[in-house]
Amino acid sequence: MNFWNSFWDVIWWFLWAFVFIAYLMALFAIIGDLFRDHKLSGWWKAVWIIFLIFVPFLTALIYLIARGNGMAERSQKEAKQYQAATDAYIRQTAGSAASPSDEIAKAKALLDAGTISQQEYDQLKAKALAHSA
């Protein structure tokens, strides 16, 4: 009989731990959203934070109901910005590893435009061919 009492005590403890961690995640999401929202004035942000401190569960529930849609939109916007920055970085990094034929073509265009001399073109061509080997 003692085993079942302690077993259910452990289950009850895990349930409360889960609820507490879920609450903390919601709280951090709300605070992050408050600072992400540029349309909300600093005073309103301070009011939300004060209410989150003194009436946490009720304030979190009201915030999620009242501003949940905007919260999702701001989160999606930020995710798109991060994705665009990542894509730009990948394109920039991948673009720097041009093939030897691309490098030779660029050097030829510079030679044809008169930007570089024949000797500089030959050096760039040799360097591009050396990297391919």
C-alpha positions in Angstrom: 0.0 0.0 0.0 2.9 2.4 0.8 4.3 1.8 -2.8 1.1 3.2 -4.4 1.0 6.2 -2.1 4.5 7.1 -3.0 4.0 6.3 -6.7 1.0 8.7 -6.9 3.0 11.3 -5.0 5.7 11.0 -7.7 3.1 11.3 -10.5 1.6 14.4 -8.7 5.0 15.9 -8.3 5.8 15.4 -12.1 2.4 16.9 -13.0 3.1 20.1 -10.9 6.7 20.3 -12.3 5.3 20.1 -15.9 2.7 22.8 -15.1 5.4 25.0 -13.6 7.8 24.6 -16.6 4.9 25.2 -19.0 4.1 28.4 -17.1 7.7 29.6 -17.2 7.9 28.9 -21.0 4.7 30.9 -21.5 6.0 33.7 -19.3 9.3 34.0 -21.2 7.4 33.9 -24.5 5.2 36.7 -23.3 8.1 38.8 -22.1 10.0 38.2 -25.3 6.9 39.2 -27.3 6.6 42.4 -25.3 10.1 43.5 -26.2 9.6 42.3 -29.8 6.5 44.5 -30.3 7.7 47.9 -31.5 4.2 49.3 -31.7 3.6 49.0 -28.0 4.9 51.9 -25.9 7.3 51.5 -23.1 4.7 52.4 -20.5 2.3 49.7 -21.7 5.2 47.2 -21.6 6.0 48.3 -18.0 2.3 47.8 -17.1 2.2 44.3 -18.5 5.5 43.4 -16.7 4.1 44.7 -13.4 0.9 42.8 -13.8 2.9 39.7 -14.7 4.9 40.0 -11.4 1.9 40.6 -9.1 -0.9 38.7 -10.8 1.0 36.2 -13.0 -1.4 33.5 -14.0 -4.3 35.8 -14.7 -2.2 38.3 -16.6 -0.6 35.6 -18.7 -4.0 34.2 -19.6 -5.3 37.6 -20.5 -2.2 38.4 -22.6 -2.5 35.2 -24.5 -6.2 35.8 -25.2 -5.9 39.5 -26.0 -2.6 39.5 -27.9 -2.2 35.9 -29.0 -2.7 36.6 -32.8 -0.2 39.5 -32.8 2.2 37.3 -30.8 2.1 34.6 -33.5 2.5 37.2 -36.3 5.5 38.8 -34.6 7.1 35.4 -34.1 6.6 34.4 -37.7 8.0 37.8 -38.9 11.1 37.3 -36.7 11.5 33.7 -38.0 11.3 34.9 -41.6 14.0 37.6 -40.8 16.3 35.0 -39.3 15.7 32.7 -42.3 16.4 35.5 -44.8 19.6 36.4 -42.9 20.7 32.7 -42.9 19.9 32.4 -46.6 21.8 35.5 -47.5 24.8 34.3 -45.5 24.7 30.9 -47.2 24.5 32.6 -50.6 27.4 34.9 -49.8 29.5 32.0 -48.5 28.7 29.6 -51.3 29.3 32.4 -53.9 32.8 32.9 -52.7 33.7 29.4 -53.8 33.4 29.9 -57.5 34.6 27.4 -60.0 37.8 28.0 -61.9 35.9 28.6 -65.1 33.9 31.3 -63.3 37.0 33.0 -62.0 38.6 32.9 -65.4 35.5 34.3 -67.0 35.5 37.2 -64.5 39.2 37.8 -65.1 38.6 37.8 -68.9 35.8 40.3 -68.5 38.1 42.6 -66.5 40.8 42.2 -69.2 38.3 43.0 -71.9 37.1 46.1 -70.0 40.8 47.2 -69.7 40.7 47.1 -65.9 43.6 44.6 -65.7 46.6 44.0 -68.0 47.3 40.8 -69.9 50.0 39.8 -67.3 47.5 40.2 -64.4 44.9 38.1 -66.4 47.5 35.4 -66.9 48.3 35.4 -63.1 44.6 35.2 -62.2 44.1 32.4 -64.7 47.1 30.4 -63.4 45.8 30.9 -59.8 42.3 29.7 -60.7 43.7 26.7 -62.5 46.1 25.9 -59.6 43.1 25.9 -57.2 41.2 23.4 -59.3 44.1 20.9 -59.3 
